[in-house]
Amino acid sequence: MTLNPFSAVAAKIYAGLFGSALALTAIQTVRINGLWFVVGLEGRLEVARTNLRDEKLGRADDRADWARQVAGAAAAKAAAERTSKEISIDAQASQAALLADNAGLRDYIAAHRLPGTAGAGTAASAGAPGDHAPGISSPASAGAFVAATEADLVTCDADYAYAAGAFEFGQKLISAGLVK
């Protein structure tokens, strides 16, 4: 029996071979060039990969910049705290020096104070033996001097020492640029 090249079995064999060849050709086309709707995706994929890599590098730079800014802010804060502490210590030392000098100031005031009188406009006495000030020989006019108690002088001295120390402290803060 001879095989007819156009028989049903032969047609099925030819159809199978043709289908296999067509499938193989389609696979090779996709592998080599891509399908018509896939053409250019490799380029877009490479662009997307490049953009992703650039974005990751940018994020790393942003993180490094942020870390530098945080470190700078912490250093500035520490420097400001150090400066403030130094100024505070200096102001405290100045106030302590002024308070220590108050005793000398009180002695100076006591040594140069006018002696007490019974009434204004009368001649002053020569002074008590414990008083350091000499007497006034001519009559004093009314309102020529101000009478103050020792307690008033001590209070005034303490207030002045505190105010001077506070003023110096404020000026140091301003000169250090910590306040305006």
JOHU-V410378 format. One record per backbone hydrogen bond with DSSP energy under -0.5 kcal/mol. CO is the residue of the C=O (numbers start at 1). NH is the residue of the N-H. E is the energy in kcal/mol with one decimal. If there is no record, write none. Layout:
BEGIN
co = <CO,CO>
nh = <NH,NH>
e = <E,E>
END
This chain:
BEGIN
co = <2,3,4,7,8,9,10,11,12,13,14,15,16,17,18,19,20,21,22,23,24,25,26,27,28,29,29,35,35,38,40,41,42,43,44,45,46,47,48,49,50,51,52,53,54,55,56,57,58,59,60,61,62,63,64,65,66,67,68,69,70,71,72,73,74,75,76,77,78,79,80,81,82,83,84,85,86,87,88,89,90,91,92,93,94,95,96,97,98,99,99,100,100,101,102,103,104,105,106,107,108,109,110,119,122,125,126,128,141,149,150,151,152,153,154,155,156,157,158,159,160,161,162,163,164,165,166,167,168,169,170,171,172,173,173,174>
nh = <4,5,7,11,12,13,14,15,16,17,18,19,20,21,22,23,24,25,26,27,28,29,30,31,32,33,34,38,39,41,44,45,46,47,48,49,50,51,52,53,54,55,56,57,58,59,60,61,62,63,64,65,66,67,68,69,70,71,72,73,74,75,76,77,78,79,80,81,82,83,84,85,86,87,88,89,90,91,92,93,94,95,96,97,98,99,100,101,102,102,103,103,104,105,106,107,108,109,110,111,112,113,113,122,140,136,135,131,144,153,154,155,156,157,158,159,160,161,162,163,164,165,166,167,168,169,170,171,172,173,174,175,176,178,179,177>
e = <-0.6,-0.5,-1.9,-2.3,-2.0,-2.2,-3.0,-2.4,-2.3,-2.5,-2.9,-2.6,-2.4,-2.6,-2.5,-2.6,-2.6,-2.5,-2.3,-2.3,-2.4,-2.2,-2.3,-2.5,-2.5,-2.5,-2.0,-1.1,-1.3,-2.1,-2.1,-2.8,-2.3,-2.4,-2.5,-2.4,-2.4,-2.7,-2.4,-2.4,-2.6,-2.5,-2.4,-2.2,-2.5,-2.5,-2.1,-2.3,-2.5,-2.6,-2.3,-2.7,-2.7,-2.4,-2.1,-2.4,-2.5,-2.4,-2.6,-2.5,-2.5,-2.3,-2.6,-2.5,-2.5,-2.5,-2.5,-2.5,-2.5,-2.9,-2.7,-2.4,-2.6,-2.6,-2.5,-2.6,-2.6,-2.7,-2.5,-2.4,-2.5,-2.6,-2.5,-2.4,-2.5,-2.7,-2.5,-2.0,-0.9,-0.6,-0.5,-0.7,-0.5,-2.2,-2.9,-2.2,-2.3,-2.6,-2.7,-2.3,-1.7,-0.5,-0.6,-1.1,-0.9,-0.6,-0.6,-1.1,-1.7,-1.9,-2.5,-2.4,-2.7,-2.8,-2.5,-2.7,-2.7,-2.6,-2.5,-2.8,-3.0,-2.2,-2.6,-2.6,-2.5,-2.4,-2.5,-2.6,-2.3,-2.1,-2.3,-2.8,-1.9,-2.2,-0.9,-1.1>
END
